Amino acid sequence: MSAVEQDRYGLPLSTDSPESAQAYRDGVDLLLAFWPGAVEAFEHAIARDPDFALAHAARARIHAIYQQREPALQTIGRARELVKRRGTAREQSHVATLSLAIEGRSAEALTATLSHLESWPRDAMVMALPLGAFGLLAFSGRADHDAARRELCDRFAAAYGEDWWFMSNHGWALTEAGELAKGRDITTRAFALRRHNAYAVHALLHAMFEDGSVDEADALVTNWIGDYDRSGMLHGHIRWHQALGALDRGDAAQAFAVYADVLRPTMESAPPLNALSDCASLLWRLAAEGYSVPPNAWTDVAAYANHRFTGSSLAFAEMHLVMIAAAVHDKAALKGRLAAVERRLAEGKLPAGRIVPHMVCALRAFADGDWRSCVDQLKPVIGDLARIGGSHAQREVIEDTYILALIRSGELAQARIVLDARLHRRPSARDTRWRALASG
């Protein structure tokens, strides 16, 4: 009798093909590291065993990350059929939980995930769902999602031990929750365990952003990125972090070069939410500080957004879609987006709550040069920024907008209060420049 195949975490896999099981193990590691090759690995696993449900579920997950809705639904549907015929209780729960996430039933998916982890804490593909800046917790609308991720990782750390993937997540969760030194230390150890781990590099960049290590972050990217193909999920986003460092130094030309040379050329191949948020927020930051942005840059991003993002969606996506519409002065789009989010808010279908319509109005006002209205819209909700989701580095663009509006509207005392709090937390050449402006 042949031995039962297992994943890297010791959980049984319902396949009789050792080659399929190995391809699945390889694919999971590549996906968790955000490294190229996961698609090919899962498709090879399926080719060697077409009835292997978890390989189909993993392939569906990647379809979902790239917002390929119909293939994602078809593939996860196939996984559901297969796991009923040949699948353990863990595998059935695994597929059911991924199905909820892929179908967009986020609240149910989060509940199912937490229940699943009670029985199978080392099921990394399920554990990954609530983690990260784009996970179920981050997009739950909860103001405490950073703390919730830290608590989740703290709780299950013993189950994973010195595992490069889990430690990458645990370190980042600690960083986002304010435990910078501990978070950076754990993430550094994770990176040392597996250097071909874009997730760990990304988490390290967040730690360096939060503690003000701008030059160190730039060196990390420069020295490491050569091993990471442009097809990698996080390639553009990692370079986006490098652009933030350039902006901190006041090097707008270098920041825009990241857009022109990296983000724009890979826009169609990157995960859509990454492409949208990286491009829109970088151009917005440049324009907000008064740097020149070529009109065709905004036109290109607007065309991409109009093609990839229709209707009202996540608050995090709304933030960037509104930036684009405001920047190109598309009043009809802004009116439509505001009406949609207000309707969803009234229906109780907007988890992030009231900050979203305030944010729409504030960004529109800022683009129009109406600094007072921008301040009036953001002031009552600036403490709710976490509810938008994403990372602190991504959400900070709204606080940046608020600070600049405060300075330009003459509310210098309030601008100093916000900037002093930021400078107390971390050094920043840009914030120091803004603090001088706010001194009058």
N, C-alpha and C positions, 0 to 999 in steps of 0.2 A: 504493500500500500504506500503510495507516494505521500510525502510530507505535505501538510497544508501550507499554501503560500501565505505570506504575511506582508503587510506594508512595513515601512521603516520603523514604525512605532509599535510593532508587534501585534497588530490587529489582523485577524484572518481575512484573506481575500478569496472570494468565490470564483476562482478560475483554476482550471487544470493545466493551464499553459504557463510553464516557468518563464518563457520569453515574454508573454503578455504581462505577467506580474512584474517582471523586471522593468519593462517599458513603463508600466504604471508608476512604479516607485521612482524611476528617473523623472517622469513627467511631473509628479507631485513636487519633487525637490526643485525642479526648474521653475515651476509655477510659484512656489513659495519664495524662491529667491528672485522672482521677477526676471528670470534669465531666459534668453531665446532658446527655443527647442521644445517647449512643453507641448505645443500643438502636435508637432511631429511625433513625439513620444506617445501621447494618448492615442493618436490615430494608428500608430504601430501596434499598441496594445489591443485596440479594437480589431485590427486586421488579423492578429494572431488568435484572438478569441472574440468573435462578434457578439457573444452572449455575456460578456463581462460588464455588468451593469455600472460599476464604479468608474470604469474608463469612459463610458458614455457620459456619466454625470460630470466628470472632470472636464471633458471636452465642452459640455454645455456651459459650464462655469466660465470658460474662456470666451465662448460666444457672447455671454452676458456682459463680461467686462468690456468687450468691444461694441456693445449695444447692437448686436446682431440678433434682434429679438426672435424672428421666426426660426432661424436655425437653432437658437438656444432652446426655445419651447419644444421643437421637434426632437431635439437630442435628449433633453431631460425627460420627455415623454417616453422615449424608447428605453431610457434607464429605468423608469418606473415599471414598465412592462416586464423587463428582464429581471429586476430584483425580486418581483413577486414569485417568479418561477425558480430562481436560484439566487438566494441571498440570505444572509444571516439577519437576525434582528437588528444588529448594529448597522449593517449595510442598508436595510430597508429604512431605518430612521435617518441615516445619512442622506439617502436619495430624497426622501420626503422633505428634509430640512432644506437641502439645496434647491429643491423644486419651489418651495415657498419664496426663497430669496430671488430666484430667477424670474418668477412670475410677478415680482414686484409687491408681494404681500409682506412688507417689511416687518410690521409689528408682530405678525404671526411667526415669521421666520426667526425673529429674535427670541420669542418665547420658546419655539421648538429647539433652537440652538442651545439655550441654557438648560433645557430639560435633557437634551441629548448628552451634553457634557457631564451631567451628573452621573451617567452610566459609563460613558466612554470619553474621559477627559483627554486622552491622547489621540483623538481623531482630529488631526491637524487641519484637514480641509474644512471641517465644520468649525473648529476653533477659530479659523481665520475669518469667518464671516462677520463677527462683531468687532474685529480689531481694525486698526489703521484709521487713517483720516477719511476714508470713503466707506467704512464699514457700517454695519447695522446700528451700532451704538452712536457713531458720529452723526448719522443721518436720522436719528430717532427724534430729534427736536428737543432732547433733554439738555438742560443747561449744565448738568453734571456729567456729561458723557466722558470727559477726560478722566475724571475720578473713577467712573464706572469701569473703564478699560483697565486702569491701574489695579483696581480691586480684583477684577477678573483674572488678570495675570498673576497677581500676588497669590491668589487662591490656588491656582493650578501650577505654580512654578515647580513644586516638588515632583509633580507627575512627569515633568519634562527634563529636569536636571540641566546638564550643560548641553542643551540642544541649540544649534546655531539659529534655527528659525524662531523658536519660541523666545530665545533671549533677545533677538532683534526686536520682536514685538514688545517684550516686557520692558526693555530699555527705553523704547520710544514712548510707551505708555507712561512710564515714570517721568520722562522729560516733559511730555505735554501736561502732566498733572503737577509740574512744578518742582519735582525732585531731580534737578539737573545733574548734579554730580553723580548720584547713584545711577541715573538713567544712562548717562554717557559712559560710565564704567562698564555696565552690563552690555551695552551696544558695542563697545570696543572689543570686548571679549568675544561677542558673537561674530564680529567681522574677522577676528583672528582665526576663528574656527573654520570659516569658509570665505575666502576673499571674492570668489565669484558669486557674490550675494548683494545684488543691487538694493535689496530691501534694507540690509544693514547699513550700507553706505548712505542711503536716504535717511535712515533714522539718525545716523551720526551727523549728517548735515543739519537736521532739525536741532540736535543738541548744541551744535556749534552756533546756529542762528540764535538760540535762546541764551547762550552765555557770551555772545558777542565775539566769537572766534572767527572773524571774517576772513582773515588771511589764511588761517589754518584750513578753513573750509575750501577756499579757492585752491590751495595746494592739494588737498585730498582729491578733488575732482580732476585736476590737471594730471596728477600722477596715476590715477586709477582708470579714468574713462576710456583709455585706449584699448582695454580688454573687453569693453562692453559695446556690442554692436548697436548700431542705430535702431535696429528693429526691436531692441529691448523695451519693455513696457515703460520703464522709468528713465530711459535715456534722455528724452527731452526735459523731463521734470528735474532731473539731477542738474542739468545745465541751467535750468531756470533758477535753481538755488544759487548757482554761480553768478547769474545776472543780478540777483538781489544783493550779493556782495559788491558787485560793481556799482550799483546804485548807492550803496552805503558810502563808498569811496567818492561818489560824485562823478563816476565815469559812465556817463549816459551812452557814449558811443559803443563801449564794450557791452553794456546791457542790451542795446538795440541789436548789436551783432549776434547775440544769442538768439533773438527772435528771427532775424533775417537768415542766419546761417544754419540754425538747428531747428527751432520750433516750427517756422513756416514750411520748410521743406519736408518735414516729417508729420505734418498735421494730419494727413489722410491715413497714416499708418499707426499713429499712436492711439491708445484708448481715448474715445471721444471726450470724456469728462476731463481727462488730463490735458488734452489739446485745447479745449475751450478755456479752461481755467488758467492754464499757463500763459497762453497768448493774450487773452483779454486782460488779465490782471497786470501783466508786465507792461503792455501798452498803456493801460490806465495809469500805472505808477509813473511812467515816463511823462505822459501828458500832464498829470496832476502837478508834477514838480516844475512844469513849464518848459520841458524839453520838447523839441520838435519831433513829431511822429508823422511820417509820410502818410497822406490820405489813403493811398492804396493798401497800407497795412491794415487799417481799420476795415476797408472794403473787403479785403480777403477774409478777415476773421468773421465779418458779418455774413458773407456768403456761406462760409463753412457752418456757422451757427444756424442759419436759416435752413440749411439742408439737413443737419444732424439733429437739431433740437426743435421740435414742434410742440405747441401747446405749453401749458404750465407744468413745471416739474419740481425737482428738488429745490429747496431754498438756496442751496449752494450753487446750483446751476443758474437759478434766477439771478443771483447776484452778478454773475458774469454776463449773462444775456442782457441784463439792464445796462451794465457798463458799455457794452457794444452799441446798444440802441441809443443810449445817451450820447456817446461819443460821435455817432454819425447823425445825431439830431433827428432820429426817426420817431417823430411824435406819435404817429399812429401805433407803432409797435409799443412804445412806452405806455400809451393809454390802454392798449389791449392787455399788456402784462399786469398793469396795476389793477384793472378790472378783474382779471382772472385770480390774482392772489387775494384780493378783497372778498371775492365770492367764496373762495376756498376757506378763507379765515372765518367767514360768517357761517359756513357749513360745518365747521369743526374739522376740516380736512387739511389743515396747514400745520403740521407738527411744530414748526419753528415759531409759530405765533405772530404777534403783531410787529416784530422787528422787520418782517419781509416787506409789507407795504411802506413802512417808514423808510426802509433802505431804497426802495424804488424811487420814492419822491426825493430823497436826499441826493442820490446819484444824478438824477435828472437836474436838480437844482445846481449841483456842482458843475456839471457840464455847461450849464447856461450862465455860469458866473454869479449865481445868486447864493453867495456864501451864507447870508443870514438864514435863508430858508433851509439850506443844507444843515446848518447847525441846529436849527429848531426841530428838524425831523430826526436827527440822530441823537440829540442830547437825552431824550427820555428812554431810549432803547440801547444805548451804547453798552450797557452792562449785560445785554442779552446776546452779544455777538456769538458766544459759543453755540447757541441754538441753531446757527446756520449750518454747522458741520464743517468738515474739512479740518485742517490743522491750524494751530495758532498763527503760523507764518502766513498761511493763505488768508485767514480772516483779518490779519492786521492791515490789509489794504483799506478796509473800511475805517479803521481807527486812524490810519494815515490821512484819509480823506477828511475825516472829522478835524484832525489837528490843523491841516492846511486851511480848512474853512474857518476855524476859530481864529487863526492868525490873520487871514484876509478880511474877516469881518470885524476885526478889532478886539475880539475877546481874548486878549493876550494873557490875562491872569489865568483863565481856564486852560488855555493852551499850555502854559507853564506847568500847571498841576499835572496834566496828562503826561507831558514830556518828562517831568521830574520823576514820575513813577516809573516810566520806561527806563530812564537812564539809571535809576537806582537798581533796576533788575539786571541791566546789561549795558556795557559800553556800546556806543554807536556814533560814528562820525556824522552820519546824516542827522540823527536826532540832536546831536550837539549843535549842528548848523541851524536846525529849526529852533532850538532853544535860544540861540542868539537872536534870531528874528523875533521871537516872542518877547524878548527883553525890551523891545521898543526903542 
